[in-house]
Amino acid sequence: MVKQTLNIGLIGHKFMGKAHSNALKNLNMFFEPGAMVNMKTICGVEDDIAEAAARYGWKSYETDWHKVVEDPEIDIIDICTPGLSHCEIALAAAKAGKHIICEKPLSMTAAEAGSMYASAVEQGIRHMVNFCYRRVPAVALAKEIISSSRLGEIYHFHAIYQQDWVDESTPYVWRFDKKIAGAGAISDKGSHVIDLARYLVGELKEVVGMTDIFLAEHQDPVSGDMKPVTTDDAAMFLARFENGATGNFETSRISTGYKNALRFAVTGSKGSLRFNLERLNELEVYFADEDKTTQGFRTVLVTDAQHPYVNHWWPQGHIIGWEHLFVHQYYEFVRAIVENKAVQPDFYDGLINMQIIEAIERSARERCWVTL
Ligand SMILES: NC(=O)c1ccc[n+]([C@@H]2O[C@H](COP(=O)([O-])OP(=O)(O)OC[C@H]3O[C@@H](n4cnc5c(N)ncnc54)[C@H](O)[C@@H]3O)[C@@H](O)[C@H]2O)c1
C-alpha cells in the first residue's frame, strides 16, 4: 500500500552514485516498501554531472551538496562521496532532519562515526550504512541458517576479499590518499568482511593484524608526477569473537586475477556453509546429521520464492546480480522510514566497524593484540 512519496537527494554521481540511482529506478517496480521514491536531485563535482543526471533519470542536479541538504522538499540524503566528506554531509543532513543512507566505510575515523551516530539518534532520523553484502539472498539465507542453530556452535569464520585493480601502471586515484579515503584495503574491503563477521557470527572481542603498502607510488594522470601511496594495499588479521569463535581475514587490492572475490566460510559444530560473491546466487552447505553415505557439501541455488528477497524478482532459477543488492538495501531503508522502525546496518554498526578498523591499524603499528 503506497502511503507517500519520499524525495531523494544523492551526493556523488560516479560508481556508487550510479549503482544507487539504478536501485532507486527499480525499487518501486519490484518492491512495495510503502512509499514511492522520487529521484529529485543528484550532486557531483565533475563536469559531466548534468549529463549523468539526465541519463540516470534525476529531475535536477547540483554541484554544491549544501544546496541539496538544505532543500526542504528532500526527505532522504544518500551519501556516495569519498570518505572525507561523509561526516560533514551527514551531520548537516541530520541537523536538517533528513533520513540518511551513507556509503561504507561510514567515516574517516571512529570519532567521526561516533558523532554521526550521536547526531542521528538526537535528531530521531533513520540512518543506514551501505554494507550491501548483507542483502545478497544467499548471505541472508546463511544468516537464517546460523540463527536457527542448524550449524550448532560456531567455531570459525574465515573471509577473504580480493580485488586486482591496482598494479604498477594504475594511475593515482583518491583511494591511495589517507586524507581522502581514511585507509586502503582494510577500510575499502575490510569494512565489508568485518560487517559480515558481526552480522553472521557476532561481536568481535580482540584483533591482531598487519597492513602493507606494496606499491609505494602511482603516477598522477594530470601532472604526470609520481605521488606517494598512504593507504594499505593489503591487510590481514585474526580475531576472537565474544562467543568464543575465531576469525581469520584477508583483504587486498593487488591480488592478480581476483576481480571482486569476496568469499567466506562459517564452520560450526553441526555444519558449515560457504559463499563466493562471484557465484552470488549460490550457497554451499554441509550438515553433519545427514546420511553419511551421501554426505558432503552441496550447492543450494538461492532463487526460490521462499529465499530472502527473491519472490520480488523472477521465477525460480532466474538468477539476479550484484546491482540487486542495492535495491534490497533501499527496500529495507524505505520500509524503516515508512514504518518508523530501526534498521540495520545503521550508524551504530558503522561506528563499531570503524572501531575495529582502527584497532587493526593500531595492532599493525604496535605489533600486538588489541582488545575492543
Ligand atoms: N558498497 C560498496 O560495495 C561500495 C563500492 C564502491 C565504493 N563504495 C564507497 O562509496 C563511496 C564513493 O565511492 P565511489 O567508488 O562511488 O567513488 P567515485 O570516485 O566513483 O565517485 C565519487 C563521487 O563523489 C563526488 N564528490 C566528491 N567530493 C564531492 C563533494 N565535496 N561534493 C559533492 N560531490 C562530491 C564526485 O563528484 C563523484 O561523483 C566511498 O565511500 C566508497 O568507499 C562502496
The ligand as an ORCA input file, in Angstrom:
! r2SCAN-3c Opt
* xyz 0 1
  N      29.054     -0.606     -1.118
  C      30.017     -0.904     -1.982
  O      30.157     -2.046     -2.386
  C      30.947      0.183     -2.466
  C      31.684      0.013     -3.648
  C      32.491      1.080     -4.088
  C      32.597      2.238     -3.340
  N      31.900      2.355     -2.167
  C      32.001      3.580     -1.355
  O      31.234      4.612     -1.991
  C      31.840      5.882     -1.764
  C      32.119      6.552     -3.114
  O      32.961      5.701     -3.863
  P      32.868      5.691     -5.463
  O      33.633      4.474     -5.896
  O      31.475      5.855     -5.923
  O      33.730      6.992     -5.793
  P      33.808      7.771     -7.183
  O      35.145      8.411     -7.222
  O      33.412      6.869     -8.306
  O      32.682      8.901     -7.045
  C      32.783      9.905     -6.077
  C      31.689     10.931     -6.316
  O      31.705     11.865     -5.254
  C      31.534     13.170     -5.789
  N      32.124     14.116     -4.858
  C      33.366     14.103     -4.330
  N      33.524     15.138     -3.486
  C      32.358     15.820     -3.501
  C      31.896     16.999     -2.836
  N      32.656     17.667     -1.985
  N      30.631     17.405     -3.099
  C      29.833     16.736     -3.940
  N      30.216     15.606     -4.588
  C      31.467     15.172     -4.366
  C      32.233     13.133     -7.130
  O      31.719     14.142     -7.970
  C      31.851     11.721     -7.609
  O      30.616     11.779     -8.270
  C      33.099      5.617     -0.934
  O      32.776      5.798      0.420
  C      33.394      4.150     -1.216
  O      34.115      3.502     -0.182
  C      31.071      1.370     -1.743
*
